[in-house]
Amino acid sequence: MVESDEVVQEISIPELITVKELAESLNVSAIEIIKELMKNGVMATINQVIDFDTAAIIVADLGYNAIEKNNNASQDNSDKEDNNQDQKFLSLRYDSRQSTDAISRNPVITVLGHVDHGKTTLLDRIRKSNLVDNEAGNITQNIAAYQAMSPDGRSMTFIDTPGHAAFTKMRMRGAQITDVAIIVIAADDGVMPQTKEAIEYVKSASIPMIAAINKTDLKDISVDRIKQQLMEIGLTPEEYGGDLVVLNISATTGAGVDELLETTQLIADLQELKASINDPAEGIILEAKMHKNQGILTTLIVQNGTLNQGDIIVTDSSFGKIKSMTNDSGKKINSAGPSTPLIISGLSVIPQSGEKFKIVTSEKEAKKISNKVQRNKETVKKSSIIIENKSLDEEENIKYLNLIIKSDTQGSIEPIINTIETLKNDSIAINIIDSSIGSINEADVSLASISKSAILGFNSKAEIGAQKLAEKESVVINSFDIIYDLRESIEQLINDTLGPIITITEIGKVEVRKLFIKDKTETIAGSYVSDGKISRGDKVKIIRDELEITTSIIESIRRESDEVNEVNAGIECGVKLTNFNNFEENDLIIAYTIREEKRQI
């Protein structure tokens, strides 16, 4: 008899809900919801508003399945039509069947792989530029898009993605928007964790894949070993009867790079990639940052249509009129067609990496699309306050570490938060009070002072006024340009917050058998050392009727008429303690040591 699958109860949750309302809908106490939020790194009050995504995680942890409540049932048909368009608009992949006049377009290729396997060096070779020297620590730390020529003279768009473990979402996003993926594997290192992760993203996105075994110019390498590793994870090279194209290259010398480009172009051609140049432009946001003089600069790829300077562009969270357009070489342009990467200025708010963009006819229409999402974000942001729940602290013994994150780009904030997520444990709740783009300013320091937070800047420096205010308010500011260093800083902050590991070791036990009162202010305990040993200066605790009544320090020890420094087990002695004379017979004096060890999470 086959057992039926367990049915998970579904619960309908609106886009925004308070902790109290969520608790009532689940028929549990608000304290239980707050505990679950804390386990997921969120501190909240009973009346705080949380969004659907946060609520869904909590609901899942409690054994339910969350369904977003439709709040637009009463809207007219035109609004429903807008919603349908927006739903299609949110897809990261472009479907050329939407266009009636689609023509061939250039491919978009994502280069993926483990850290330090040569992805950026390969792009450097393809572009004949020097990208690696511009990367902090020679590690790619955001998505960048470039155009290059294939051997037959056609244009190809390449996306470079970070290989460090913290940049998971960037790699996933890169795989979602590409036509062909090149998985770079270092011949001297083999298939590593981020290699496997990237391969899984490519598989889930159902896009063609090429394995490029790099650094084949090195000595003592085994290409066959790497092919065997690929087969172990379900990828069989063509030479062994499979369908995975495997090529040997050296990004340093250039060997095999032309063949890689030719093969990539051939695989792209087989897909018959198409797009329209006549439609209003739509595409994907790769990256965004705040520039001191030019305002918000947004890196994007046009997926369909033609983008023109002066167009009104809208994303889920931002909109604006395009003031300037620059291609990947830094040249100003007036228009850009499908598969073109470029940087624009003119958006009102820094958009999120991975958002889709489209062109609309008026700013009024743009505001209509983005304002609802923006209002919801502001509501959640205003309600994100800090609490001190002492009853929970005592029950769970939880300590809090509050952080304010500043970065140069929106896309970099994701891996920072991912890094923080990996460092959470049962003893500490890490609360991100705020995360934003730009330099560290006085407002950030003021918020940090009020919320007792540390400020972490990733490629973001503190302004002079902020530095002075931080010194005055004793606010910690740490700035970094490499993800490894930032992680180490967070680990140190966690260690400092939790404090050292304290080990108490019992070293001697003394039984009080008789009292000797020298005067009204001094009592000597006639004692017997029953275990271990005691020494002058030892820390001790006094136990009476199995209860600790006080702590003290051994001031002196006497054997008969002589003062001694220590006494071992099995010997009688007289013990005098510092600032304690209230002995009783049968008291126990327990000597102990305290050792503090620097905590290492």
C-alpha positions in Angstrom: 0.0 0.0 0.0 1.4 3.4 -1.0 1.2 6.1 1.5 -0.2 9.4 0.3 1.9 12.5 0.4 1.5 14.8 3.4 -0.7 17.7 2.5 0.9 21.1 3.4 -1.7 23.6 4.6 -1.7 26.8 2.5 -2.2 30.3 3.9 -2.9 33.5 2.0 -0.7 36.4 2.9 -0.9 40.0 1.6 2.0 41.9 0.1 2.6 43.6 3.5 1.6 42.3 7.0 2.4 43.1 10.6 3.9 40.5 12.9 0.7 40.5 15.0 -1.5 39.9 12.0 0.7 37.0 10.8 0.6 35.4 14.2 -3.2 35.7 14.4 -3.6 34.2 10.9 -1.4 31.2 11.9 -3.0 31.0 15.4 0.3 31.2 17.1 1.8 33.7 19.6 3.5 36.8 18.3 6.6 35.8 20.4 6.9 32.7 18.3 6.9 34.7 15.1 9.5 37.1 16.5 11.7 34.1 17.4 11.5 32.7 13.9 12.3 36.2 12.5 15.3 36.4 14.7 16.5 32.9 13.6 16.5 34.4 10.1 18.4 37.5 11.1 15.5 39.9 11.4 14.6 41.7 14.6 11.0 43.0 14.7 8.4 44.3 17.1 4.9 43.0 17.3 3.5 45.9 15.2 6.3 45.9 12.6 5.4 45.4 9.0 7.2 42.7 7.0 6.9 42.0 3.3 5.5 38.8 1.7 8.9 37.3 1.0 9.9 37.5 4.6 6.6 36.3 5.9 6.8 33.3 3.4 10.1 32.2 4.9 8.6 32.3 8.4 5.5 30.5 7.3 7.5 27.8 5.6 9.6 27.3 8.8 6.4 26.7 10.7 5.2 24.1 8.2 2.8 26.1 6.0 2.9 27.1 2.3 2.5 30.8 1.7 0.4 32.1 -1.2 0.4 35.8 -2.0 -3.0 37.4 -1.7 -4.3 39.2 -4.8 -5.1 42.7 -3.7 -6.1 43.9 -7.2 -9.3 41.8 -7.7 -11.4 45.0 -7.8 -9.3 46.8 -10.4 -10.7 47.4 -13.9 -9.7 45.5 -17.0 -7.0 48.0 -18.0 -5.3 47.5 -14.7 -5.4 43.7 -15.1 -3.9 44.2 -18.6 -1.1 46.2 -17.0 -0.5 43.5 -14.4 -0.3 40.8 -17.2 2.3 43.0 -19.0 4.2 43.5 -15.8 4.3 39.8 -15.2 5.8 39.2 -18.6 8.1 42.1 -18.0 9.6 40.4 -14.9 11.0 37.5 -16.9 14.8 37.6 -17.2 14.8 35.8 -20.6 13.7 37.4 -23.7 11.3 35.5 -26.0 11.7 36.6 -29.6 8.2 35.3 -30.4 6.8 38.5 -28.9 8.1 40.4 -32.0 6.6 40.1 -35.5 9.6 41.7 -37.2 12.5 39.9 -35.4 15.8 39.6 -37.1 19.1 37.9 -36.2 20.9 39.4 -33.2 24.4 38.9 -31.7 24.8 36.3 -28.8 25.2 37.1 -25.2 27.8 34.9 -23.5 28.4 34.5 -19.8 31.8 33.4 -18.5 31.4 31.4 -15.3 33.6 29.4 -13.0 35.5 29.2 -9.7 37.5 32.1 -8.3 41.0 32.5 -9.8 40.4 30.1 -12.6 41.1 32.8 -15.3 37.7 34.1 -16.3 38.7 37.8 -16.4 42.1 36.9 -17.9 40.2 35.2 -20.7 38.1 38.3 -21.3 41.2 40.3 -21.2 42.7 38.2 -23.9 39.4 38.4 -26.0 39.2 42.2 -25.6 43.0 42.7 -25.8 42.7 45.0 -22.8 43.9 44.7 -19.2 40.9 44.1 -17.0 42.6 42.0 -14.4 44.8 44.8 -13.1 41.7 46.8 -12.4 40.1 44.2 -10.1 40.8 44.5 -6.4 42.8 41.5 -5.4 42.5 40.3 -9.0 39.0 39.1 -8.1 36.0 40.1 -10.2 33.5 41.5 -7.7 30.6 42.6 -9.8 29.1 41.7 -13.1 30.5 43.6 -16.1 29.5 43.3 -19.8 31.8 43.8 -22.8 31.6 43.5 -26.6 34.2 41.7 -28.6 34.6 40.4 -32.2 34.5 36.7 -33.1 37.1 35.5 -35.6 34.6 36.0 -38.5 34.2 39.6 -37.5 30.8 39.5 -35.8 30.1 41.1 -32.5 29.7 39.1 -29.3 28.6 40.3 -25.9 30.4 38.8 -22.9 29.4 38.9 -19.2 32.0 38.3 -16.6 30.7 37.1 -13.2 32.6 36.7 -9.9 33.8 33.3 -8.8 34.0 33.9 -5.0 31.5 31.9 -3.0 29.8 35.2 -1.7 28.7 36.1 -5.2 26.1 33.3 -5.8 23.2 35.5 -6.9 25.4 37.3 -9.5 26.4 34.0 -11.1 22.8 32.9 -11.1 21.7 36.1 -12.7 24.4 35.8 -15.3 23.3 32.4 -16.2 19.6 33.5 -16.5 20.2 36.1 -19.2 22.8 34.5 -21.4 22.6 32.5 -24.7 25.7 30.4 -24.3 27.7 29.8 -21.1 31.5 29.2 -21.0 32.5 27.3 -17.9 36.2 28.1 -17.2 38.1 25.4 -15.3 41.7 25.8 -14.3 43.8 22.8 -15.4 45.9 22.9 -12.2 42.8 23.1 -9.9 40.0 21.1 -11.5 36.3 21.2 -10.9 35.7 23.2 -7.7 32.6 24.2 -5.7 31.7 27.4 -7.6 32.3 25.5 -10.9 29.7 22.9 -9.9 27.3 25.7 -8.7 27.7 27.6 -12.0 27.1 24.4 -14.0 23.8 23.8 -12.1 22.7 27.4 -12.9 23.4 26.8 -16.5 21.5 23.5 -16.5 18.5 25.1 -14.8 18.4 27.9 -17.3 18.5 25.3 -20.2 21.2 27.0 -22.2 24.1 25.5 -24.1 27.4 25.1 -22.3 31.1 24.9 -23.2 33.8 23.7 -20.8 37.0 25.7 -21.4 39.9 24.0 -19.6 42.3 27.0 -18.9 45.9 27.2 -17.9 46.9 24.3 -20.1 50.3 26.0 -20.7 51.3 25.0 -17.1 53.4 21.9 -16.4 52.2 18.8 -14.6 48.5 19.1 -15.4 46.0 16.4 -16.4 43.2 17.4 -18.8 41.9 13.8 -18.6 41.5 14.2 -14.8 39.2 17.2 -15.3 37.2 15.4 -18.0 36.7 12.6 -15.5 35.5 15.1 -12.8 33.0 16.5 -15.3 31.7 13.0 -16.0 31.3 12.4 -12.3 28.8 15.3 -12.1 26.9 14.1 -15.1 28.6 16.0 -18.0 30.1 13.7 -20.7 32.5 15.3 -23.2 31.8 14.8 -26.9 34.9 12.6 -27.4 33.4 10.1 -24.9 30.0 10.0 -26.6 28.4 12.9 -24.8 27.3 16.4 -25.9 29.5 18.6 -23.8 32.0 20.6 -25.9 35.4 20.7 -24.1 38.2 22.9 -25.3 41.8 23.4 -24.1 42.9 27.0 -23.8 45.4 29.3 -22.2 44.1 32.7 -21.5 47.7 33.8 -20.8 49.3 32.7 -24.1 46.1 32.9 -26.2 46.3 29.2 -27.3 42.9 27.8 -28.2 41.0 31.1 -27.6 40.1 31.6 -31.3 38.7 28.1 -31.5 36.7 28.8 -28.3 35.2 31.9 -30.0 34.4 30.1 -33.2 32.7 27.3 -31.3 30.8 29.7 -29.2 29.6 31.6 -32.3 28.6 28.3 -34.0 26.5 27.2 -31.0 24.9 30.6 -30.9 24.1 30.4 -34.6 22.3 27.1 -34.1 19.9 28.8 -31.8 18.8 31.3 -34.5 18.8 34.1 -32.0 16.5 36.9 -32.9 15.2 40.3 -31.7 13.5 43.4 -33.1 15.2 46.7 -33.6 11.9 48.5 -34.1 10.3 47.8 -30.8 10.7 50.1 -27.7 13.7 48.8 -25.9 13.6 46.3 -23.0 16.3 44.4 -21.2 18.0 43.7 -18.0 19.8 45.8 -15.3 23.2 44.3 -14.6 24.6 46.9 -12.1 24.1 50.4 -10.8 26.1 52.8 -8.7 26.2 56.4 -7.6 28.7 58.7 -9.3 29.8 61.9 -7.5 29.4 64.1 -10.6 27.1 62.1 -13.0 24.5 60.8 -10.5 23.2 57.3 -10.9 25.0 55.2 -13.5 23.3 52.0 -14.6 24.9 49.2 -16.5 22.3 47.3 -18.6 21.9 45.0 -21.7 19.3 45.7 -24.3 17.5 42.4 -25.1 15.0 43.7 -27.7 14.2 46.9 -29.5 16.4 50.0 -29.7 17.3 52.3 -26.8 17.7 56.0 -27.5 19.0 58.9 -25.6 16.0 60.8 -24.2 13.8 57.7 -23.8 11.8 57.3 -20.6 13.0 54.2 -18.9 11.3 52.3 -16.1 12.2 49.4 -13.8 10.4 47.9 -10.8 11.9 50.4 -8.5 13.1 53.4 -10.6 12.4 55.5 -13.6 13.7 58.5 -15.5 14.7 60.1 -18.8 18.0 58.9 -20.2 20.4 61.8 -20.1 23.5 60.0 -21.5 24.5 56.7 -23.0 28.0 55.2 -23.0 29.2 51.9 -24.6 31.6 49.4 -22.9 34.6 51.3 -24.4 33.5 54.6 -22.8 32.3 56.2 -26.0 29.2 58.3 -25.9 26.4 56.9 -28.2 22.9 58.0 -29.1 21.2 54.6 -29.5 21.8 50.9 -28.8 20.2 47.8 -30.3 19.7 44.2 -29.1 22.5 42.4 -27.2 24.3 45.7 -26.6 25.7 46.4 -23.1 25.9 50.1 -22.1 25.9 52.5 -19.2 23.2 55.1 -18.9 22.4 58.0 -16.5 19.1 59.6 -15.6 17.3 57.1 -13.3 15.8 58.7 -10.2 16.6 55.8 -7.8 19.4 53.2 -7.9 17.7 50.1 -9.4 18.2 46.6 -8.1 20.6 44.3 -10.1 18.5 41.8 -12.1 15.5 44.0 -12.6 14.0 44.3 -16.1 13.7 47.6 -17.8 11.4 48.8 -20.5 10.6 52.1 -22.4 7.3 53.9 -21.9 5.8 56.9 -23.6 5.5 59.3 -20.6 6.8 59.9 -17.1 3.3 59.6 -15.8 3.1 56.0 -17.1 6.6 55.3 -15.6 5.5 56.6 -12.2 2.4 54.4 -12.3 4.5 51.3 -12.8 7.2 52.0 -10.2 5.3 53.9 -7.5 3.5 50.9 -6.0 6.6 48.9 -5.5 8.5 52.0 -4.2 5.7 52.8 -1.6 5.8 49.3 -0.3 9.6 49.5 0.1 9.4 52.7 1.9 6.7 51.3 4.2 8.9 48.4 5.1 12.0 50.6 5.5 10.3 53.0 7.9 9.0 50.1 10.0 12.5 48.5 10.2 13.3 49.6 13.7 15.6 48.1 16.3 14.2 46.5 19.5 15.6 45.2 22.8 13.5 42.2 23.8 15.0 41.3 27.2 12.6 38.4 27.8 13.8 36.8 24.6 17.4 37.6 25.4 17.2 35.8 28.7 15.3 32.8 27.3 17.5 32.2 24.2 20.7 33.9 25.4 21.0 35.7 22.1 23.3 38.6 21.5 22.8 41.1 18.7 25.2 42.6 16.1 23.7 45.5 14.2 25.3 46.4 10.9 25.0 49.3 8.4 26.2 48.3 4.9 27.5 50.9 2.3 28.7 49.9 -1.1 29.7 51.5 -4.4 27.2 49.4 -6.4 23.8 47.8 -5.8 24.9 44.4 -7.0 27.7 44.2 -4.4 25.2 44.5 -1.5 23.8 41.0 -2.3 27.0 39.1 -1.8 27.7 41.0 1.4 24.3 40.0 2.8 24.9 36.4 1.6 28.2 36.4 3.4 26.6 37.6 6.6 23.9 34.9 6.2 26.6 32.2 6.3 28.0 33.6 9.6 24.8 33.4 11.6 24.6 31.0 14.5 22.4 30.2 17.5 24.2 32.6 19.7 24.0 35.8 17.7 21.3 37.6 15.7 22.9 39.8 12.9 20.6 42.6 12.0 21.2 44.7 8.9 19.8 48.1 9.9 20.3 49.7 6.5 22.1 49.0 3.2 22.6 51.7 0.6 24.9 53.0 -2.2 27.5 55.8 -1.9 30.1 57.1 0.5 29.7 56.8 4.2 28.2 60.1 5.4 27.2 61.8 8.7 23.6 60.4 8.4 25.0 56.9 8.3 27.1 57.6 11.4 24.1 59.1 13.2 22.0 56.1 12.5 24.8 53.8 13.6 25.1 55.8 16.9 21.4 55.5 17.6 21.2 51.8 16.7 24.5 50.8 18.2 25.7 49.5 14.8 29.0 49.1 13.1 29.4 50.4 9.6 30.9 48.3 6.8 32.0 50.0 3.6 32.7 47.9 0.5 34.5 50.1 -2.0 32.9 52.9 -0.1 35.0 55.4 1.9 33.9 57.6 4.8 33.5 61.4 4.2 35.6 63.7 6.4 32.6 64.8 8.4 31.5 61.2 8.9 35.0 60.3 10.2 34.9 63.1 12.8 31.4 62.3 13.9 32.3 58.6 14.2 35.2 59.4 16.5 33.0 61.6 18.7 30.2 58.9 18.9 32.6 55.9 19.1 31.1 54.3 15.9 33.2 51.6 14.3 33.7 52.1 10.5 35.6 49.5 8.5 36.1 49.9 4.8 37.3 47.3 2.3 37.7 46.6 -1.4 38.1 42.8 -1.3 35.3 40.4 -0.1 37.7 38.2 1.8 38.7 41.1 4.0 35.1 42.2 4.6 34.2 38.7 5.7 37.1 38.7 8.2 35.9 42.0 9.6 32.4 40.7 10.1 33.8 37.6 11.8 35.8 39.8 14.1 32.8 41.9 15.0 30.9 38.7 15.8 33.7 37.5 18.0 33.9 40.8 19.8 30.1 40.8 20.3 30.0 37.3 21.7 33.1 38.0 23.8 35.9 35.5 24.7 35.3 31.9 25.5 35.7 31.6 29.3 36.8 28.3 30.7 36.5 27.8 34.5 38.6 24.9 35.9 38.4 23.6 39.4 41.9 23.1 40.9 41.4 22.4 44.6 38.7 21.6 47.2 39.0 22.6 50.8 36.8 21.5 53.8 36.4 24.0 56.6 36.6 22.0 59.9 37.3 24.5 62.6 37.3 28.3 63.0 40.0 30.4 64.6 39.0 34.0 65.5 42.1 36.2 66.0 40.0 39.3 66.6 36.6 40.6 65.7 37.7 41.4 62.2 39.8 38.3 61.2 38.8 34.7 61.0 41.1 31.8 60.0 39.5 28.7 58.6 41.1 25.6 59.9 40.8 23.4 56.8 41.6 20.1 55.1 42.5 20.0 51.4 40.5 17.1 50.2 41.3 17.4 46.4 43.9 19.0 44.2 45.8 21.8 45.7 45.4 25.4 46.7 47.8 28.3 46.4 48.1 31.8 47.7 46.3 34.2 45.3 43.9 31.6 44.0 40.4 32.7 43.1 37.8 30.8 45.3 34.1 30.4 45.8 32.5 29.5 49.1 29.8 26.8 49.0 27.4 26.4 51.9 24.6 23.8 51.9 25.3 23.3 48.2 24.8 27.0 47.4 27.5 29.4 46.3 27.4 32.3 48.8 30.3 34.5 47.6 33.7 34.6 45.8 37.0 35.7 47.1 40.8 35.3 46.9 43.2 33.3 49.1 45.1 36.0 51.0 47.4 33.6 53.0 47.9 29.9 53.9 49.5 28.7 57.2 50.9 25.3 58.1 51.3 25.2 61.8 53.2 28.5 62.6 54.6 29.0 59.0 53.1 30.8 56.0 53.3 28.7 52.9 52.6 29.4 49.2 50.6 26.2 48.5 49.2 23.1 50.0 48.4 19.8 48.3 45.6 17.3 48.9 45.6 15.3 52.2 47.1 18.2 54.3 45.5 20.4 57.0 46.1 24.2 56.9 44.7 27.5 57.9 43.2 29.6 55.2 42.5 33.4 55.3 40.5 35.0 52.5 40.4 38.6 51.3 37.4 40.5 52.6 35.6 37.5 53.9 35.4 36.3 57.6 31.9 34.8 57.9 33.0 31.2 57.8 30.9 28.3 59.2 32.1 24.8 59.8 31.5 22.4 56.9 31.8 25.2 54.3 33.6 24.2 51.1 36.3 26.4 49.6 36.6 25.7 45.9 39.7 27.1 44.2 39.5 27.6 40.4 41.2 29.3 37.5 39.6 31.3 34.7 41.0 31.2 31.2 39.9 33.5 28.5 40.3 32.4 24.9 39.8 34.6 21.9 36.7 33.4 20.1 37.0 32.2 16.5 33.8 31.5 14.8 
